[in-house]
Amino acid sequence: MKLPVLAASMLLAFGAATSVNANAAAQATKPFVWDNATVYFLLTDRFNNGDKTNDLAYGRKADAAKLRGFMGGDLAGITAKIKDGYFKELGVNAIWLTPPVEQIHGSTDEGTGKSYGFHGYWAKDFTAVDANLGTEKDFRTFVDTAHANGIRVILDVVMNHTGPVTPRDPVWPKDWVRTGPKCTYKDAPTTVDCTLVDNLPDFLTASRANVALPPHLVAKWKKEGRYEREVKELDDFFKRTGYPRAPRYYLIKWHADWVRKYGVDGFRADTVKHTEPDVWKELKQEASLAFEEWKRANPGKGPGKLPFFMTSEVYNYSIHHGRSFDMGGGVKVDWLANGFDNMINFSMKSDAAKGYEELFSDYSKALHGPMKGYGVLNYVSSHDDGSPFDPARQRPIESANKLLLAPGAAQIYYGDESARLLNIEGAEGDAKLRSFMNWDELESNAQRGMHRVGEVREHWAKLGRFRAAHPAVGAGVHQMLASSPYTFKRTWQKDGVSDRVVVALDLPKDKAVPISVSGVFNDGQTVRDWYSGKTAVVKDGKVQFPAPAPVALIAQD
């Protein structure tokens, strides 16, 4: 049975490579815009193991509860997949990775079994790469390789909390963090001035009081031989900015350094509503300065000239909230006025249950109305959302259609494109969502419901490459052209550059049918379907391609 599977995999790979090569010129003619970005979100530890020598660092052990310990994924593994063309074949033009900073060394039990900081959200030292993921050189190589392949890097940053306290990881000083009370989320104070959960110390980001470096960092940096350098950099930062030596400004400096040193293109801000809004505006200012400094020092090295980008995780924010998020107690916040360009859209997973036209038209009206000038990042599954759109992975084609063709930027959670399972037996809580990437199933072209995972991935890839080449898909204005077959157009224009596309969905499987393109493409024009690779000439306001396909992705280039 191995030969047919291998042959099928090779055929898929050949088809993808052919399409990528054929479309390369078209992709180069249209600019990248964040409103149309296809962002691949991955947990570094769960994606690909490129270096087995760093699988257990700092004396960590393989004694965690199921899916709650380190599993070997690393920065070298991401770099290898970039070089293999995996992301380019998917049309991915930005990678969001979980925080690579050094995590707590010990383990803790949150009530779901022994857990380690494999996910990146339990920081011990914000200035170092966690050794389980690699080295500073590995991180630089990852960013440089991404940039060389036209892929931007979004770094996940945490300004809200430290890692849990363990016998190996002491609590930060009292002038740095609070250890209670636990948040009740009734209003702004009970969301901000509190700890998210037990044993997760909360940074005193409202404080303007000067604080000394935490003793554990002083001892650590001295042991590593970099104490003097780190202190000098902090002295220079506080002298330049005039900021007090308060916790929030140390954190801002440490996060901005990842931009200054490596050329990271953007931040995804974690637990945003659990800090004061102006924290993020100040972080954006410093990160933007760092980004421009890096670009001056590295001319021609990055993927473009766009300014620094920030998207926010304001838990339960919906595109339908527009620019006003209710914190409770009569307090509403416009997070986009506080440094953010984009908001993660938590309602996409439920909105995806709607029909295509209602979903697409509602999002277009919002983005080109109340939210004009800003964007959303849509998703159908994620690392800590226990209510994904398709939890059993039985509707992966529909998931792709709705996510990758909806107005707005799209977040592919690693394995969306390969129907990676989201409910792993024996795992508890959000660990179920965080299994290792299913490379083995891709290699064997495993069955998932009505589909083979290779077929699923190729469908996602075709839509993704179309998005990458055409900013109109995510950033354009939506208008329905026909209800049967369901057909719509998207049009986009900015800075003298324009783009227009037509998409038809749920086409008959057994025959080719005429598709309306009236008002978008003129009679006599030759257009191409990015899904099938076929071309046809427009006649009487319609186009019919020579072979049936479930989707038509129509453009002139």
N, C-alpha and C positions, 0 to 999 in steps of 0.2 A: 504493500500500500504506500510505501514511501515515495516511489517514483512519481505517481500521479500527483501527490501533494506537492512534491518539489517542483514538478512541472507547472502546476497551477501557480505556485508562489513566484516562479521565475517569469511566468507570463504576466502576472500582476505587476511585478517589478519592472519588466520591460515596457509595459504599457504606460506606467507612471513616468518612467524616465523619458520615454518618447514625448509624452505630453509636456513634461517640464521643459525639455529642450525646445520644443516647438513654440512654447509660450514665453520663453525667456525674453525675447525681443519686445513682446507686448508689455510684459511686466515692467520693463525698463522705461517705457514711455510715460507712465503715469506715476505721479508722486505718492509717497507714503503719507497717509494722514492717520493720526491716532483714532479718529472717529470711525475708521474702517479697519483698525488693527485686528489681526487674528493672533491672540495671545495664548501661548501654550503654558498652562500652569502645572508645575510638577513639584512633588516632594523629592528633593535631591536624593535622599536615602532610599527611595522606593522606585527609582527610575531605571538606572543601569549601572552595573558594577564594572568600572573601568580599571580599578586598581584593588586587587584583593588583599594587598599588604596593609591597608588602612581600615579594615573592617571593624576592629574593636580597639579604640584608643583610650587613653587615660585610665586603664584598668577596668573599663566597663566589661560586663559579662553577658553571655547569651542566656540570661535567666529571666527575661521579661515574660509577661503574659502574652498571649497570642497577638501578633502584629503591634506590639508595644515596645519593641527594642529595635536597635539598629540592624538593618538587613543588607548593608553593603553598597548601596547606591552612592555615587560620588560625583564630584565635578568632572573627573576624567571620563566618566561614563556619559555625561551630557555632551562633552566635547566630541567624543567618538561618534555619537549619533548625529551631531551637526556635520561632521566630516563625511559621514556616510550618506548625507543628503536626506535623512529622515524628515527633518522639519521642512526643508524646502519642498519636498514632494507633497507635504500637507498644506503648503501655502502659508505656513507660519512665518510671521515677520516680527514676533516678539516672544521672548521666553521670560515668564515670571517664575522665579525659584524661591522656595522658602528660605528664611534667614540662614546664611551660611556661617553665622557667628558662633564662637565657641560656646557650647551648651554646658549645663551643669554636668559634673562628672558622675554623680551618683544617680540613684533611682528613687522614685517615690510611688506611692499607691494612692490614687484618687478615688478608690472604691471600685476600680475596674481591673485591679491587678497591678503588679510591678511594672512601672513605665520609665523609659529613658527619654531624653530630649531629641529623639531622631527627627522630629518635625521642625525643629529650629526655633520654636517660640519660647524656649526656656533658657534665656541667655545667662551666661556667667561672665563673659568678657566680650564686649561689643567691638573690640579692636582686633580680634584674631579670627582666623578661619578655623572652624572645628576640624580637628585632625582626622575624625572619621570621614570627613568629606574631601580632605586633601590639604594642600598647602596654599600659601599666597601665590606661588608660581602657578599652581593649578587653576586658581580663580582667575588670574590674569590671562592665562591661556584660553580659558573658557570664554571670557568676554571678548578677547581679540579674535577668536575663531568665529564667534557669533557675528561680530561686526563685519568680518571679512566675507561672511555669507549673507549680508544684508539683514541680519536679525538683531533687533534691539534687546537690551537686557533690563528687566524690571526686578528690582530687589525688594523683597519683603522686609519691612522695618517695624520694630516694636518700640514705642515710646511710653507704653502704659505700665509694663511690669517687668520684674526680673524673673528668673527661674525659681522653682520651688526650693525651699530650704531642705537640705538633707545632711546627714552626718559628714558628708564630704564637701558640702556647699553651704557656707554660713550665710545668714541673713545679712543684707546690706545695712549700714548704719541707720539709726532712727531719724537722722536729718535728711536721709535719702528716700526712705520708703515708709509706708504705713503697712501694718500687718492685719488691720481690721478697721471698721466692721466689713462684713461681706455685703456686696451690692444687693439691693432689692429692686432696683430699676423702676422706681415709682416716679422719679423726676430727675432733674439734672444732678443735684447733690448725691442722691442715692445711686447714681450711675457713674459718677466721676470720683467722688471722695470716698472711695471704698475699694475693696479687693474683688476681682471678678469671681474668684472661688477661694476656698480655704487654702492656705499655704501657697499663695501666689502674691508676694509682696508688691504693692502698688507704688510706683514712683510718685514723689511729691512734686508733680509738674506745675502746680500753682505757686510753689514757693519761689521767692526771689532772694532767699537768704544764701550767703556764701557757705559752701560746704567743702570739706577736705576730701581728697580721694579716699575711697573705701580701703581699709587696711589690706583686704584680701587681694585687691588689684595692685597695690604698692608692692606687696611681697611677691606676687606672681611676676610682675614686670621686672623686678630686680633679679629674680631667679632666671628670667629669660634674657637678661642683659639689655633691656630696652627702656628701663625706667627713665633715664635722663632724656632720651629722645621724646618719649611720650609727654613728659612734663614740659619740655621746651615747646612742643607743639601746642599744648594747652595754654601755656603762658602767651604765646604769640596770638592764639585765637582770641583769648579774652582781652588782650591789649588792643587788637584790631577792631573788635566789635563793641567793646565797652559793656558787654553783658556781665551781669554778676555771675559769680561761680556757683550758680544754682544747678540742681540736678538736670533740669530740662536742657540747659545750655551745654553741659557735658555731653548729653545724649545727642543733641543736634550736631555738635562737632564730630562726634564719633561716627554718626551715620553719614554726614557729608563727606567724611574722609573716604568712604567707599566709592564715591563719585570722583573725587579728586585723584585718587590713586589709580582707579581702574577704568573710568569712563562709563560707569553704569548710567543708563539712559533715563531711568525713571524709578520711582518708588511705588510700591503698593503698601499703603499704611494700614497697619493692623489695629484693631480695637479702637477705632477713631473716636467714637462718641464717649469713650471712657477717659478722655482727656479734655482740657480746655481748648476751644476752637483755635485760639490764636497761636497755640503751639505749632500747629501745622503750617500756618502762614510763615512763621519764622523758620521752620525747617525747609520750606520751599525756597525761601530767599537764600539761605546758606547753600542748599544743594544746587541751586541755579548758578550761583557764583562759582562753586566748585566745578560744575559742568563746563562752564565757559573757560575756566582756567585749564581744565584738562584738554579741551579742544584746541586752545592756543598752544599747548605743549605737545599736542599730537595732531598736527595738521594732516587732514586727509585720512585719518585712521578710523574715525567713526562712520556710521552708516548714513549720516545726513546732517543737516544744519538746524533741525528743529530744536526748540528750547527744551529744558528739562520737564519731564512729565510726572504727574502724580495722580494716582487713583486711590479711592478711599473705601475701606471696609467699615461702613456705618451699618451695623447689624440691623436687618429688616428694612433698610432703605429700599424704596421702590421708585421706578421711573415715574410712577403716577404721583409721587410726592413733589415732583418738580424740584424747586429750590428751597423748599421749606420742610424741615424735618422736625417732628414734634418730640421733644425730649420729656414731655410730661410737666405737670405743674405750671402750665402756661408759657413754657420756654420753647421757642422754635429757633432752629439754627439753619442758616444758609451755609452749608459746608463748602460749596463751590466758591464762596467769597473768602474762604480761608485757606487758599493755596492749592485747592484741588482743580484739576482739569476734567475729572471724570469720577463717576460714582459707580461702584459695583451694584448691579441691579438684582436685588434678592427676589423680585417677583417674577423674573423670567421663567423660573421652574414651574410656577403655577399658571402664568399667562400662556405657556406653551400648550396647555390643554385647550386653548381657544382655536378657532379656525384660522387659517392663514391670513385672510384678509383683515379680520378684526385685530389680530396680533400686529401685523405689519403696519396697518394704517394708524392704529393708536400710537405705536412707537414713533412713527414718522412725524405725526402731529406734535407729539411732545418734544422731540429733539429739534424740530424746526419752528417750535413755538416757545413755550415757557423756558426750555432748556437751551435755546439757541446760543451757540458759542461754546457749549460744553457737551460732554458725552456720557454715555453709560457703558459699562462692561457687562454684557449678558452672559449667563451661564445656565446649564441644565443639570450639572452635578458639580460637587465641590468637596473639599477635604473635611469640612465640619458641618455639612448640611445633610441632616438625616432624612430629608424629604426631596430627593431628586425627582426630575420629571419622569424618568423611566428607570425605576430602581431595579427591575429585573432584567434590564437590557433586552427587552422584547421589541422595542420600537426604535432601533438605532438609526434607521434611514429618516424617519420623521424627525428625530432629534436633530440630526444634521441639517435637514431642510430648515427647521425653525430657528436653530441657533445661528447657523452660518449665513442665512439669508435675511434675518431680521435686521432692521435698522439699528445701528449702534455697533460698537466693537464687540468681538466675540471671544470668550474665554473657553478654550478646550481644556478640560481637566484631563490629565494624563490617563489614557485608556478609554476616553469617550470614543475615540476613533477606532478602537479595537474591541469595543463591548466588554471591557474589563469588568469583572463582577464587583458589585458594590455591597454585597452582603455575604461575608465570609463566616462560615460556621465556626463557632468557638471564639470568635472575636467579640469584644464588648464595646459599645458606644461608637465613637467616631473612628475607632480602629478598623471597623468593618469597611470603611470607605477608602482605606489606605493600604491595600494589598500591593505587592510588588507588581510592576508593569508586566503584563501577560505576553512577553516576547515568545514564550513557548507556544502559546496558542496561535500567535501570528505565524510562527514558523510551520506549524502543522495544519494551518488553515482550519481551525476547530469550528465546530458547529455551535451557534448560539441562537436558539429559537429557530426562526425561519431562515436564518442567514448564516453564511460562513464569515468568519471574522476578516478574512482577506477581502471579501466583497464589501463589507462594511467600511473597512479602512479606505478602499479605493473610492467609494462614494464620498466619504468625508474629504478625501484628497482632491477630487475633482471640484467640489464646491469651494474648498479652501484656495486652490490655485486661481480660480475665477475671482474670488474676493481679492486676493493679493494683486491681481492685475488691474482691478477695476474699483477705484474708490467710491464709485456710485453705489455699489452694493450696500455698504454699511453707512456711508456718509450722505448718500443722495436722498432726494425727495421721492417718496413712494406714491404710485398711482396705479390702481387696477385697470387693466385693459380689457379683460374678458373673464367671465365667471366659469366658462366651460370650454376648453380646459382652463383652469385657473391661471391667468397670465397677468403679470404686472411689469411696470417699467420703473426704473430709478434714474434720476438725472442729477448731476452734480457739477458745480462750477466753482472754482476758486483761483484767484490770482491769474486769471487769463487762461486757465486750463479747464477743459470740460470733459465730461465722461457720461455715457448713457448706455444702459443695458436693458434687455428684456429677459424675463425668466418665466417659464411655464412649468407647472408642477403636476404630478400625478397623471402623467400622460399614459395613453393606452400602451400595454406591453406588446401587443400583437401587430400594431400597424402605425405607420407614420401619419400624423394629422397636420393640417395647416394651423399655424400659430399667428395670431395677430401681432403686428409690429407697427401698426398705423400710428403716425405722428412721431415715431422715433427713428425709423429707417425708411428711406424712400424707395419707391419702385425702381428696379434696375440695380440697386445696390447689392453687393455680395456681402453676406454676413456669415459668421461662423458660430457653431454651437460648441462651446467649450466642454460640454459633457461627452459628446460623441466624437468630437474632432472634425465633423463634417461641415461643409459649406453649402450654401444655397443662395439663390437670387430672390429678392423680394418682388412679389407680383400681387397687384391688387391689395396692397396693404398687409399681405400675409407672406409667410415663408414656410416651406415644408422641406424638411431634411430627408435624405434618401433612405434612412433606416430608423426604426422605432427606438426610442430611449425613454426612460421614466421621467427624465428632466431635460429641459432645454435651457442652456445658459448662453444667451445670444448677445453678441457684440460685433463690432466691425473689425476688431483686431484680436 
